[in-house]
Amino acid sequence: MKEMYNNYKKELSKKNNILILISVVFILGIIFGSIYITILETEEKTTILNQVESYFLNNKIGFEDKIEIFKNTLISNLTYIASMWVLGLSVIGMPIVFIMIFFKSFVLGFSVSSIFAKYGFKGIIGVLVYLFPSSIVLSIFSLFLATYSIIISFKIANSAFTKKTINFKTFMGRYFFILLVGIILSVLCSLFDTFLSPYLTKIFTNLIK
């Protein structure tokens, strides 16, 4: 019983350490993404700011276009989650998962800083509209998925080097459950971004007029 408790404590500690490491990578991505816009050429920066303005102003979309946007958003979310999930089952998965987390947070930081660069302090509301709730929910979920992916990838790599066999049944049930949660969140967030987010965007555009 004591040995089981010690093993569980060790496993929990490992997960926390990996989660902290991934969170650090995520934060670094946000920081680098946030400062990237400051080093862009004037022409490139103008193009980005025009795209930001277009994102908030073009909120009158027909139903057929919304269906297409929903499909594209859902495919994008599912591809990201499924790719990270599959990488956990490979030996080379660990470094790629870190890269995926970094670039996801880089894009997030760049998008937020672009909104502030365009609208100044008024952009706070724009940032909230942009982040809530999909970007926040999927980012948090990505951190936990990455943690489990790296743990499983590490176990597989360790088994390959030490020639020890591992019992996939001990962790694959939970891993499949995480994938299922990711699929559900992807569908819900895609629905929100497509059909509800435009209304929040319209509120922001009315405030800045």
MDAnalysis code that builds the backbone (N, CA, C; Angstrom):
import MDAnalysis as mda
import numpy as np

u = mda.Universe.empty(627, n_residues=209, atom_resindex=np.repeat(np.arange(209), 3), trajectory=True)
u.add_TopologyAttr("name", ["N", "CA", "C"] * 209)
u.add_TopologyAttr("resid", np.arange(1, 210))
u.add_TopologyAttr("resname", ["MET", "LYS", "GLU", "MET", "TYR", "ASN", "ASN", "TYR", "LYS", "LYS", "GLU", "LEU", "SER", "LYS", "LYS", "ASN", "ASN", "ILE", "LEU", "ILE", "LEU", "ILE", "SER", "VAL", "VAL", "PHE", "ILE", "LEU", "GLY", "ILE", "ILE", "PHE", "GLY", "SER", "ILE", "TYR", "ILE", "THR", "ILE", "LEU", "GLU", "THR", "GLU", "GLU", "LYS", "THR", "THR", "ILE", "LEU", "ASN", "GLN", "VAL", "GLU", "SER", "TYR", "PHE", "LEU", "ASN", "ASN", "LYS", "ILE", "GLY", "PHE", "GLU", "ASP", "LYS", "ILE", "GLU", "ILE", "PHE", "LYS", "ASN", "THR", "LEU", "ILE", "SER", "ASN", "LEU", "THR", "TYR", "ILE", "ALA", "SER", "MET", "TRP", "VAL", "LEU", "GLY", "LEU", "SER", "VAL", "ILE", "GLY", "MET", "PRO", "ILE", "VAL", "PHE", "ILE", "MET", "ILE", "PHE", "PHE", "LYS", "SER", "PHE", "VAL", "LEU", "GLY", "PHE", "SER", "VAL", "SER", "SER", "ILE", "PHE", "ALA", "LYS", "TYR", "GLY", "PHE", "LYS", "GLY", "ILE", "ILE", "GLY", "VAL", "LEU", "VAL", "TYR", "LEU", "PHE", "PRO", "SER", "SER", "ILE", "VAL", "LEU", "SER", "ILE", "PHE", "SER", "LEU", "PHE", "LEU", "ALA", "THR", "TYR", "SER", "ILE", "ILE", "ILE", "SER", "PHE", "LYS", "ILE", "ALA", "ASN", "SER", "ALA", "PHE", "THR", "LYS", "LYS", "THR", "ILE", "ASN", "PHE", "LYS", "THR", "PHE", "MET", "GLY", "ARG", "TYR", "PHE", "PHE", "ILE", "LEU", "LEU", "VAL", "GLY", "ILE", "ILE", "LEU", "SER", "VAL", "LEU", "CYS", "SER", "LEU", "PHE", "ASP", "THR", "PHE", "LEU", "SER", "PRO", "TYR", "LEU", "THR", "LYS", "ILE", "PHE", "THR", "ASN", "LEU", "ILE", "LYS"])
u.atoms.positions = np.array([
    [0.833, -1.200, 0.000],
    [0.000, 0.000, 0.000],
    [0.875, 1.261, 0.000],
    [1.899, 1.239, 0.806],
    [2.811, 2.371, 0.883],
    [3.557, 2.564, -0.425],
    [3.948, 1.423, -1.032],
    [4.652, 1.478, -2.310],
    [3.749, 2.058, -3.404],
    [2.482, 1.676, -3.397],
    [1.518, 2.198, -4.371],
    [1.352, 3.707, -4.198],
    [1.296, 4.131, -2.941],
    [1.143, 5.559, -2.661],
    [2.362, 6.341, -3.140],
    [3.553, 5.787, -2.903],
    [4.789, 6.446, -3.333],
    [4.870, 6.535, -4.857],
    [4.425, 5.475, -5.542],
    [4.429, 5.483, -7.008],
    [3.465, 6.530, -7.548],
    [2.275, 6.616, -6.912],
    [1.287, 7.608, -7.337],
    [1.809, 9.023, -7.097],
    [2.446, 9.229, -5.949],
    [3.001, 10.538, -5.613],
    [4.096, 10.944, -6.596],
    [4.914, 9.967, -6.980],
    [5.994, 10.215, -7.933],
    [5.435, 10.575, -9.302],
    [4.377, 9.858, -9.725],
    [3.753, 10.104, -11.023],
    [3.095, 11.484, -11.050],
    [2.442, 11.856, -9.956],
    [1.788, 13.159, -9.867],
    [2.814, 14.286, -9.910],
    [3.939, 14.067, -9.221],
    [5.003, 15.061, -9.215],
    [5.582, 15.247, -10.608],
    [5.723, 14.158, -11.345],
    [6.246, 14.213, -12.708],
    [5.312, 15.018, -13.603],
    [4.011, 14.796, -13.449],
    [3.031, 15.521, -14.260],
    [3.085, 17.012, -13.957],
    [3.199, 17.348, -12.676],
    [3.260, 18.757, -12.292],
    [4.501, 19.427, -12.861],
    [5.631, 18.724, -12.826],
    [6.880, 19.284, -13.349],
    [6.786, 19.532, -14.848],
    [6.204, 18.588, -15.561],
    [6.056, 18.738, -17.012],
    [5.072, 19.851, -17.334],
    [3.976, 19.936, -16.566],
    [2.993, 20.995, -16.769],
    [3.619, 22.367, -16.555],
    [4.459, 22.484, -15.545],
    [5.159, 23.751, -15.279],
    [6.081, 24.094, -16.442],
    [6.814, 23.107, -16.938],
    [7.735, 23.328, -18.054],
    [6.973, 23.770, -19.302],
    [5.864, 23.100, -19.592],
    [5.047, 23.454, -20.757],
    [4.463, 24.850, -20.582],
    [4.055, 25.183, -19.365],
    [3.503, 26.514, -19.100],
    [4.546, 27.602, -19.336],
    [5.782, 27.306, -18.966],
    [6.879, 28.256, -19.203],
    [7.069, 28.474, -20.701],
    [7.060, 27.381, -21.471],
    [7.186, 27.477, -22.931],
    [6.028, 28.288, -23.503],
    [4.835, 28.050, -22.971],
    [3.636, 28.768, -23.421],
    [3.767, 30.263, -23.154],
    [4.226, 30.611, -21.977],
    [4.397, 32.021, -21.605],
    [5.463, 32.684, -22.472],
    [6.557, 31.959, -22.731],
    [7.613, 32.500, -23.593],
    [7.080, 32.763, -24.996],
    [6.228, 31.859, -25.485],
    [5.623, 32.050, -26.800],
    [4.781, 33.316, -26.843],
    [4.004, 33.549, -25.791],
    [3.178, 34.760, -25.715],
    [4.056, 36.013, -25.706],
    [5.144, 35.964, -24.939],
    [6.046, 37.116, -24.843],
    [6.680, 37.429, -26.199],
    [7.227, 36.393, -26.841],
    [7.866, 36.604, -28.145],
    [6.842, 37.054, -29.184],
    [5.628, 36.480, -29.129],
    [4.583, 36.887, -30.053],
    [4.162, 38.325, -29.839],
    [4.145, 38.746, -28.581],
    [3.710, 40.107, -28.249],
    [4.696, 41.164, -28.737],
    [5.986, 40.844, -28.684],
    [6.997, 41.834, -29.084],
    [7.339, 41.741, -30.572],
    [6.848, 40.685, -31.228],
    [7.201, 40.500, -32.640],
    [6.677, 41.633, -33.512],
    [5.485, 42.122, -33.191],
    [4.902, 43.184, -34.017],
    [5.735, 44.459, -33.972],
    [6.499, 44.652, -32.905],
    [7.310, 45.868, -32.768],
    [8.522, 45.857, -33.692],
    [8.907, 44.674, -34.213],
    [10.090, 44.607, -35.071],
    [9.713, 44.468, -36.547],
    [8.413, 44.510, -36.834],
    [7.980, 44.412, -38.222],
    [8.248, 45.720, -38.962],
    [8.433, 45.608, -40.258],
    [8.558, 46.794, -41.089],
    [7.221, 47.543, -41.098],
    [7.276, 48.834, -41.384],
    [6.074, 49.668, -41.358],
    [4.982, 49.129, -42.282],
    [5.387, 48.704, -43.470],
    [4.417, 48.187, -44.430],
    [3.764, 46.911, -43.927],
    [4.561, 46.006, -43.350],
    [4.028, 44.754, -42.814],
    [3.101, 45.026, -41.633],
    [3.506, 45.958, -40.793],
    [2.699, 46.296, -39.617],
    [1.362, 46.885, -40.040],
    [1.371, 47.746, -41.063],
    [0.134, 48.337, -41.567],
    [-0.804, 47.267, -42.096],
    [-0.246, 46.284, -42.798],
    [-1.052, 45.180, -43.331],
    [-1.713, 44.390, -42.216],
    [-0.949, 44.117, -41.167],
    [-1.479, 43.368, -40.019],
    [-2.598, 44.145, -39.335],
    [-2.404, 45.432, -39.127],
    [-3.407, 46.254, -38.446],
    [-4.676, 46.375, -39.279],
    [-4.527, 46.409, -40.599],
    [-5.703, 46.428, -41.473],
    [-6.475, 45.116, -41.373],
    [-5.753, 44.017, -41.228],
    [-6.396, 42.715, -41.064],
    [-7.146, 42.644, -39.736],
    [-6.568, 43.231, -38.698],
    [-7.240, 43.281, -37.393],
    [-8.544, 44.064, -37.502],
    [-8.481, 45.223, -38.168],
    [-9.678, 46.040, -38.347],
    [-10.737, 45.295, -39.151],
    [-10.285, 44.589, -40.181],
    [-11.210, 43.818, -41.015],
    [-11.874, 42.708, -40.212],
    [-11.124, 42.100, -39.299],
    [-11.657, 41.010, -38.463],
    [-12.828, 41.500, -37.618],
    [-12.714, 42.704, -37.069],
    [-13.756, 43.212, -36.177],
    [-14.911, 43.861, -36.929],
    [-14.639, 44.402, -38.111],
    [-15.692, 45.108, -38.843],
    [-16.533, 44.197, -39.717],
    [-15.924, 43.146, -40.252],
    [-16.659, 42.246, -41.142],
    [-17.376, 41.155, -40.351],
    [-18.414, 41.546, -39.609],
    [-19.154, 40.577, -38.797],
    [-20.533, 40.259, -39.365],
    [-20.850, 40.804, -40.552],
    [-22.121, 40.497, -41.210],
    [-21.884, 39.393, -42.236],
    [-22.125, 38.157, -41.793],
    [-21.834, 36.993, -42.622],
    [-23.105, 36.176, -42.791],
    [-23.339, 35.689, -44.021],
    [-24.505, 34.870, -44.293],
    [-24.407, 33.500, -43.656],
    [-25.547, 32.818, -43.557],
    [-25.580, 31.517, -42.880],
    [-24.701, 30.489, -43.589],
    [-24.731, 30.472, -44.918],
    [-23.919, 29.512, -45.673],
    [-22.429, 29.755, -45.433],
    [-22.051, 31.032, -45.370],
    [-20.648, 31.351, -45.082],
    [-20.276, 30.933, -43.665],
    [-21.219, 31.071, -42.739],
    [-20.955, 30.665, -41.356],
    [-20.734, 29.156, -41.264],
    [-21.486, 28.390, -42.045],
    [-21.303, 26.937, -42.056],
    [-19.897, 26.594, -42.539],
    [-19.445, 27.311, -43.560],
    [-18.102, 27.070, -44.090],
    [-17.035, 27.458, -43.067],
    [-17.260, 28.587, -42.392],
    [-16.328, 29.022, -41.347],
    [-16.288, 28.007, -40.211],
    [-17.463, 27.495, -39.853],
    [-17.531, 26.487, -38.790],
    [-16.723, 25.243, -39.161],
    [-16.886, 24.789, -40.406],
    [-16.145, 23.606, -40.858],
    [-14.642, 23.843, -40.779],
    [-14.201, 24.986, -41.288],
    [-12.762, 25.289, -41.302],
    [-12.203, 25.421, -39.894],
    [-12.968, 26.097, -39.026],
    [-12.520, 26.270, -37.636],
    [-12.452, 24.937, -36.913],
    [-13.473, 24.111, -37.122],
    [-13.512, 22.798, -36.470],
    [-12.366, 21.914, -36.951],
    [-12.132, 21.908, -38.256],
    [-11.038, 21.100, -38.813],
    [-9.698, 21.554, -38.244],
    [-9.520, 22.872, -38.150],
    [-8.275, 23.418, -37.614],
    [-8.069, 22.996, -36.155],
    [-9.119, 23.120, -35.336],
    [-9.025, 22.742, -33.922],
    [-8.773, 21.251, -33.742],
    [-9.521, 20.447, -34.502],
    [-9.372, 18.994, -34.388],
    [-8.010, 18.527, -34.881],
    [-7.515, 19.143, -35.935],
    [-6.197, 18.769, -36.461],
    [-5.107, 19.023, -35.436],
    [-5.190, 20.173, -34.775],
    [-4.193, 20.520, -33.758],
    [-4.234, 19.532, -32.597],
    [-5.429, 19.275, -32.088],
    [-5.578, 18.380, -30.935],
    [-5.213, 16.947, -31.292],
    [-5.696, 16.474, -32.447],
    [-5.405, 15.100, -32.859],
    [-3.916, 14.904, -33.113],
    [-3.272, 15.905, -33.706],
    [-1.833, 15.812, -33.983],
    [-1.037, 15.688, -32.690],
    [-1.382, 16.525, -31.708],
    [-0.681, 16.468, -30.427],
    [-0.947, 15.143, -29.716],
    [-2.177, 14.665, -29.830],
    [-2.538, 13.389, -29.197],
    [-1.740, 12.238, -29.809],
    [-1.658, 12.214, -31.130],
    [-0.927, 11.150, -31.828],
    [0.565, 11.224, -31.520],
    [1.103, 12.440, -31.407],
    [2.528, 12.602, -31.117],
    [2.908, 11.975, -29.776],
    [1.939, 11.917, -28.858],
    [2.204, 11.280, -27.576],
    [2.474, 9.798, -27.695],
    [2.066, 9.206, -28.816],
    [2.257, 7.772, -29.027],
    [3.523, 7.466, -29.821],
    [4.347, 8.480, -30.025],
    [5.578, 8.286, -30.793],
    [6.788, 8.704, -29.969],
    [7.925, 8.160, -30.320],
    [9.163, 8.475, -29.601],
    [9.602, 9.909, -29.874],
    [9.347, 10.402, -31.081],
    [9.788, 11.748, -31.458],
    [8.767, 12.814, -31.063],
    [7.752, 12.425, -30.321],
    [6.660, 13.346, -30.026],
    [7.016, 14.498, -29.107],
    [7.911, 14.274, -28.148],
    [8.177, 15.282, -27.118],
    [8.603, 16.640, -27.660],
    [9.668, 16.713, -28.473],
    [10.092, 18.044, -28.942],
    [9.062, 18.724, -29.831],
    [8.329, 17.943, -30.629],
    [7.333, 18.526, -31.528],
    [6.174, 19.115, -30.732],
    [5.794, 18.459, -29.650],
    [4.720, 18.983, -28.793],
    [5.124, 20.328, -28.210],
    [6.361, 20.453, -27.765],
    [6.842, 21.730, -27.234],
    [6.796, 22.814, -28.304],
    [7.171, 22.463, -29.526],
    [7.146, 23.419, -30.638],
    [5.717, 23.855, -30.935],
    [4.784, 22.894, -30.910],
    [3.376, 23.216, -31.176],
    [2.824, 24.173, -30.118],
    [3.151, 23.921, -28.868],
    [2.694, 24.791, -27.781],
    [3.279, 26.190, -27.936],
    [4.557, 26.259, -28.296],
    [5.214, 27.558, -28.447],
    [4.560, 28.373, -29.554],
    [4.343, 27.752, -30.703],
    [3.785, 28.494, -31.827],
    [2.321, 28.876, -31.586],
    [1.592, 28.028, -30.870],
    [0.203, 28.378, -30.538],
    [0.172, 29.630, -29.668],
    [1.023, 29.671, -28.668],
    [1.051, 30.831, -27.776],
    [1.671, 32.039, -28.477],
    [2.601, 31.801, -29.407],
    [3.201, 32.889, -30.182],
    [2.124, 33.612, -30.982],
    [1.289, 32.833, -31.677],
    [0.190, 33.409, -32.465],
    [-0.782, 34.150, -31.563],
    [-1.045, 33.570, -30.386],
    [-1.959, 34.200, -29.430],
    [-1.410, 35.547, -28.966],
    [-0.134, 35.559, -28.598],
    [0.502, 36.798, -28.149],
    [0.571, 37.839, -29.254],
    [0.854, 37.391, -30.467],
    [0.932, 38.308, -31.612],
    [-0.437, 38.918, -31.916],
    [-1.480, 38.096, -31.831],
    [-2.836, 38.581, -32.103],
    [-3.257, 39.613, -31.063],
    [-2.995, 39.334, -29.801],
    [-3.368, 40.258, -28.726],
    [-2.625, 41.581, -28.866],
    [-1.319, 41.516, -29.120],
    [-0.533, 42.745, -29.256],
    [-0.958, 43.543, -30.489],
    [-1.404, 42.851, -31.538],
    [-1.870, 43.533, -32.751],
    [-3.154, 44.307, -32.477],
    [-4.035, 43.720, -31.664],
    [-5.281, 44.400, -31.302],
    [-4.982, 45.659, -30.490],
    [-4.036, 45.551, -29.543],
    [-3.652, 46.719, -28.747],
    [-2.988, 47.779, -29.622],
    [-2.173, 47.333, -30.577],
    [-1.490, 48.275, -31.465],
    [-2.484, 49.044, -32.322],
    [-3.597, 48.408, -32.655],
    [-4.613, 49.042, -33.501],
    [-5.540, 49.948, -32.705],
    [-5.975, 49.499, -31.527],
    [-7.031, 50.221, -30.807],
    [-6.570, 50.832, -29.481],
    [-5.329, 50.640, -29.086],
    [-4.866, 51.208, -27.832],
    [-5.573, 50.585, -26.635],
    [-5.889, 51.428, -25.646],
    [-6.537, 50.915, -24.435],
    [-7.953, 50.412, -24.709],
    [-8.588, 50.943, -25.750],
    [-9.900, 50.436, -26.130],
    [-9.817, 48.972, -26.556],
    [-8.628, 48.567, -26.944],
    [-8.425, 47.198, -27.412],
    [-8.579, 46.154, -26.324],
    [-8.636, 46.585, -25.062],
    [-8.822, 45.630, -23.965],
    [-10.105, 44.834, -24.173],
    [-11.162, 45.552, -24.549],
    [-12.435, 44.868, -24.801],
    [-12.306, 43.970, -26.028],
    [-11.599, 44.457, -27.035],
    [-11.379, 43.655, -28.232],
    [-10.619, 42.381, -27.934],
    [-9.642, 42.479, -27.048],
    [-8.869, 41.296, -26.648],
    [-9.761, 40.299, -25.928],
    [-10.616, 40.809, -25.035],
    [-11.538, 39.929, -24.310],
    [-12.489, 39.225, -25.269],
    [-12.974, 39.975, -26.271],
    [-13.866, 39.390, -27.277],
    [-13.128, 38.323, -28.070],
    [-11.875, 38.608, -28.409],
    [-11.072, 37.676, -29.202],
    [-10.746, 36.397, -28.421],
    [-10.455, 36.553, -27.137],
    [-10.024, 35.407, -26.330],
    [-11.177, 34.579, -25.780],
    [-12.297, 35.219, -25.481],
    [-13.384, 34.544, -24.763],
    [-14.351, 33.877, -25.730],
    [-14.732, 32.617, -25.383],
    [-14.030, 31.753, -24.427],
    [-13.079, 30.768, -25.118],
    [-13.194, 30.688, -26.454],
    [-12.541, 29.604, -27.187],
    [-11.030, 29.569, -27.010],
    [-10.378, 30.721, -27.208],
    [-8.912, 30.749, -27.118],
    [-8.444, 30.378, -25.723],
    [-9.170, 30.846, -24.712],
    [-8.802, 30.538, -23.325],
    [-8.998, 29.050, -23.038],
    [-10.178, 28.541, -23.398],
    [-10.503, 27.135, -23.124],
    [-9.550, 26.193, -23.851],
    [-9.342, 26.426, -25.133],
    [-8.500, 25.528, -25.923],
    [-7.026, 25.639, -25.530],
    [-6.604, 26.823, -25.103],
    [-5.218, 26.985, -24.656],
    [-4.965, 26.193, -23.369],
    [-5.888, 26.316, -22.417],
    [-5.756, 25.563, -21.165],
    [-5.792, 24.065, -21.432],
    [-6.721, 23.645, -22.286],
    [-6.802, 22.220, -22.616],
    [-5.527, 21.742, -23.300],
    [-4.962, 22.572, -24.173],
    [-3.728, 22.196, -24.874],
    [-2.578, 21.960, -23.908],
    [-2.533, 22.742, -22.834],
    [-1.476, 22.560, -21.833],
    [-1.586, 21.191, -21.162],
    [-2.801, 20.793, -20.807],
    [-2.996, 19.494, -20.160],
    [-2.790, 18.350, -21.154],
    [-3.262, 18.526, -22.384],
    [-3.053, 17.497, -23.396],
    [-1.564, 17.325, -23.677],
    [-0.847, 18.435, -23.777],
    [0.597, 18.369, -24.016],
    [1.307, 17.656, -22.877],
    [0.844, 17.900, -21.656],
    [1.447, 17.243, -20.492],
    [1.325, 15.725, -20.595],
    [0.126, 15.245, -20.877],
    [-0.089, 13.804, -21.001],
    [0.627, 13.237, -22.220],
    [0.668, 13.997, -23.299],
    [1.348, 13.538, -24.512],
    [2.834, 13.321, -24.253],
    [3.443, 14.251, -23.549],
    [4.870, 14.145, -23.262],
    [5.151, 13.013, -22.280],
    [4.281, 12.843, -21.288],
    [4.455, 11.740, -20.331],
    [4.407, 10.394, -21.044],
    [3.420, 10.219, -21.918],
    [3.287, 8.955, -22.646],
    [4.430, 8.778, -23.632],
    [4.812, 9.852, -24.317],
    [5.938, 9.791, -25.241],
    [7.220, 9.415, -24.505],
    [7.369, 9.969, -23.297],
    [8.550, 9.657, -22.484],
    [8.554, 8.181, -22.072],
    [7.384, 7.662, -21.721],
    [7.291, 6.253, -21.341],
    [7.656, 5.344, -22.502],
    [7.173, 5.693, -23.695],
    [7.465, 4.880, -24.874],
    [8.955, 4.952, -25.211],
    [9.534, 6.163, -25.133],
    [10.962, 6.330, -25.409],
    [11.796, 5.569, -24.391],
    [11.410, 5.659, -23.124],
    [12.133, 4.956, -22.062],
    [12.051, 3.447, -22.251],
    [10.890, 2.961, -22.686],
    [10.719, 1.534, -22.950],
    [11.584, 1.071, -24.107],
    [11.714, 1.944, -25.126],
    [12.520, 1.587, -26.300],
    [13.997, 1.494, -25.951],
    [14.455, 2.389, -25.089],
    [15.879, 2.401, -24.734],
    [16.232, 1.346, -23.689],
    [15.310, 1.074, -22.773],
    [15.591, 0.111, -21.703],
    [15.133, -1.302, -22.046],
    [14.431, -1.431, -23.196],
    [13.920, -2.733, -23.649],
    [12.874, -3.318, -22.710],
    [12.216, -2.423, -21.968],
    [11.168, -2.887, -21.063],
    [9.812, -2.767, -21.754],
    [8.941, -3.732, -21.499],
    [7.593, -3.684, -22.074],
    [6.693, -2.823, -21.187],
    [5.749, -2.134, -21.818],
    [4.818, -1.299, -21.062],
    [3.390, -1.763, -21.343],
    [2.570, -1.624, -20.349],
    [1.168, -2.017, -20.459],
    [0.331, -0.803, -20.866],
    [-0.035, -0.746, -22.140],
    [-0.772, 0.406, -22.645],
    [-2.131, 0.561, -21.972],
    [-2.711, -0.522, -21.489],
    [-4.031, -0.445, -20.882],
    [-4.045, 0.430, -19.633],
    [-2.892, 0.571, -18.999],
    [-2.836, 1.327, -17.750],
    [-3.027, 2.826, -17.958],
    [-2.765, 3.320, -19.152],
    [-2.913, 4.759, -19.363],
    [-3.697, 5.142, -20.623],
    [-3.963, 4.198, -21.509],
    [-4.640, 4.538, -22.755],
    [-6.113, 4.889, -22.543],
    [-6.742, 4.311, -21.508],
    [-8.136, 4.644, -21.234],
    [-8.291, 6.119, -20.927],
    [-7.429, 6.627, -20.057],
    [-7.475, 8.040, -19.702],
    [-7.073, 8.909, -20.888],
    [-6.123, 8.413, -21.658],
    [-5.642, 9.175, -22.815],
    [-6.736, 9.306, -23.882],
    [-7.499, 8.245, -24.109],
    [-8.626, 8.305, -25.042],
    [-9.715, 9.245, -24.521],
    [-9.910, 9.256, -23.212],
    [-10.900, 10.153, -22.612],
    [-10.502, 11.613, -22.844],
    [-9.210, 11.901, -22.722],
    [-8.716, 13.257, -22.976],
    [-8.980, 13.651, -24.426],
    [-8.773, 12.724, -25.355],
    [-9.054, 12.988, -26.765],
    [-10.537, 13.291, -26.973],
    [-11.394, 12.519, -26.320],
    [-12.840, 12.734, -26.428],
    [-13.221, 14.119, -25.916],
    [-12.647, 14.507, -24.791],
    [-12.900, 15.847, -24.246],
    [-12.443, 16.914, -25.235],
    [-11.289, 16.681, -25.856],
    [-10.760, 17.627, -26.837],
    [-11.687, 17.779, -28.035],
    [-12.257, 16.680, -28.490],
    [-13.184, 16.723, -29.624],
    [-14.440, 17.525, -29.258],
    [-14.974, 17.258, -28.074],
    [-16.176, 17.971, -27.619],
    [-15.903, 19.470, -27.487],
    [-14.770, 19.817, -26.888],
    [-14.419, 21.230, -26.724],
    [-14.225, 21.906, -28.081],
    [-13.629, 21.178, -29.025],
    [-13.406, 21.732, -30.361],
    [-14.726, 22.061, -31.045],
    [-15.692, 21.161, -30.917],
    [-17.012, 21.385, -31.524],
    [-17.704, 22.581, -30.875],
    [-17.703, 22.624, -29.542],
    [-18.379, 23.704, -28.828],
    [-17.726, 25.062, -29.115],
    [-16.387, 25.094, -29.095],
    [-15.680, 26.349, -29.343],
    [-15.858, 26.814, -30.784],
    [-15.883, 25.886, -31.716],
    [-16.092, 26.232, -33.122],
    [-17.494, 26.796, -33.335],
    [-18.472, 26.201, -32.666],
    [-19.843, 26.713, -32.739],
    [-19.936, 28.121, -32.168],
    [-19.296, 28.336, -31.040],
    [-19.323, 29.659, -30.406],
    [-18.650, 30.691, -31.308],
    [-17.467, 30.370, -31.826],
    [-16.731, 31.310, -32.671],
    [-17.518, 31.677, -33.924],
    [-18.272, 30.724, -34.450],
    [-18.982, 30.941, -35.708],
    [-20.301, 31.681, -35.518],
    [-21.063, 31.287, -34.516],
    [-22.437, 31.790, -34.413],
    [-22.668, 32.813, -33.298],
    [-21.824, 32.841, -32.288],
    [-22.033, 33.775, -31.180],
    [-20.977, 34.874, -31.111],
    [-19.740, 34.541, -31.440],
    [-18.663, 35.524, -31.372],
    [-18.911, 36.771, -32.215],
    [-19.509, 36.652, -33.426],
    [-19.784, 37.865, -34.215],
    [-20.637, 38.899, -33.484],
    [-21.531, 38.455, -32.614],
    [-22.374, 39.394, -31.859],
    [-21.539, 40.156, -30.830],
    [-20.605, 39.460, -30.197],
    [-19.700, 40.131, -29.257],
    [-18.786, 41.098, -29.998],
    [-18.352, 40.687, -31.178],
    [-17.503, 41.554, -31.995],
    [-18.244, 42.826, -32.381],
    [-19.528, 42.692, -32.690],
    [-20.342, 43.843, -33.068],
    [-20.476, 44.829, -31.909],
    [-20.580, 44.299, -30.693],
    [-20.656, 45.162, -29.506],
    [-19.379, 45.989, -29.384],
    [-18.240, 45.341, -29.617],
    [-16.952, 46.040, -29.531],
    [-16.851, 47.120, -30.597],
    [-17.237, 46.805, -31.821],
    [-17.147, 47.797, -32.906],
    [-18.065, 48.991, -32.656],
    [-19.196, 48.747, -32.018],
    [-20.098, 49.854, -31.674],
    [-19.497, 50.756, -30.592],
    [-18.715, 50.161, -29.703],
    [-18.107, 50.924, -28.620],
    [-16.975, 51.831, -29.097],
    [-16.287, 51.390, -30.151],
    [-15.117, 52.157, -30.607],
    [-15.471, 53.196, -31.663],
    [-16.739, 53.253, -32.071],
    [-17.136, 54.242, -33.079],
    [-17.135, 55.650, -32.488],
])
